[in-house]
Amino acid sequence: MTLITRRPQTETGIMFKELICYINSIKTKYEANVWKLWFERLEIRYTDFLKERTYIKTEEGKIKWWYTHKNVKTAFRTIKSSLDNLFHYINYDGLEKDTNGLEYEFSHLKQKSNLHRGLKINRRIALTYWYLHFVNQRRRLK
């Protein structure tokens, strides 16, 4: 979503944003397969749009170019390269579909580590190992 604006101006951006917003509601393999097919169709439909280039002639007489819709193209490429790993949470129970829980754990670990700022690197590593060990033990007991 960072590459696509909140209010896309192009038809491609609008369609792609709708498709991306739907991704969080996918719960089954069937829905994931349908979503992948829609993504592939969207890519085929807008291939020419994604390949559009802007040309400019420099003062030296050379011609420079860049992709006109760079952000949308990058967003498409990012999703396409991660399609194989996008829906692992469907196959494995207990696996979260986003990284919010993981980010919370790391921020909590960072706070613990900052309380002991004078620790040498090897003791800081040990603190990290022990913290993760006890977090895993607590999860097993639940």
Secondary structure in CASP SS format (residue, H / E / C, confidence):
PFRMAT SS
TARGET T0000
AUTHOR 0000-0000-0000
METHOD secondary structure of the structure
MODEL  1
M C 1.00
T C 1.00
L C 1.00
I C 1.00
T C 1.00
R C 1.00
R C 1.00
P C 1.00
Q C 1.00
T C 1.00
E H 1.00
T H 1.00
G H 1.00
I H 1.00
M H 1.00
F H 1.00
K H 1.00
E H 1.00
L H 1.00
I H 1.00
C H 1.00
Y H 1.00
I H 1.00
N H 1.00
S H 1.00
I C 1.00
K C 1.00
T C 1.00
K H 1.00
Y H 1.00
E H 1.00
A H 1.00
N H 1.00
V H 1.00
W H 1.00
K H 1.00
L H 1.00
W H 1.00
F H 1.00
E H 1.00
R H 1.00
L H 1.00
E H 1.00
I H 1.00
R H 1.00
Y C 1.00
T H 1.00
D H 1.00
F H 1.00
L H 1.00
K H 1.00
E C 1.00
R E 1.00
T E 1.00
Y E 1.00
I E 1.00
K E 1.00
T C 1.00
E C 1.00
E C 1.00
G C 1.00
K C 1.00
I E 1.00
K E 1.00
W E 1.00
W E 1.00
Y E 1.00
T C 1.00
H C 1.00
K H 1.00
N H 1.00
V H 1.00
K H 1.00
T H 1.00
A H 1.00
F H 1.00
R H 1.00
T H 1.00
I H 1.00
K H 1.00
S H 1.00
S C 1.00
L H 1.00
D H 1.00
N H 1.00
L C 1.00
F C 1.00
H H 1.00
Y H 1.00
I H 1.00
N H 1.00
Y C 1.00
D C 1.00
G C 1.00
L C 1.00
E C 1.00
K C 1.00
D C 1.00
T C 1.00
N H 1.00
G H 1.00
L H 1.00
E H 1.00
Y H 1.00
E H 1.00
F H 1.00
S H 1.00
H H 1.00
L H 1.00
K H 1.00
Q H 1.00
K H 1.00
S H 1.00
N H 1.00
L H 1.00
H C 1.00
R C 1.00
G C 1.00
L C 1.00
K C 1.00
I H 1.00
N H 1.00
R H 1.00
R H 1.00
I H 1.00
A H 1.00
L H 1.00
T H 1.00
Y H 1.00
W H 1.00
Y H 1.00
L H 1.00
H H 1.00
F H 1.00
V H 1.00
N H 1.00
Q H 1.00
R H 1.00
R H 1.00
R H 1.00
L H 1.00
K C 1.00
END
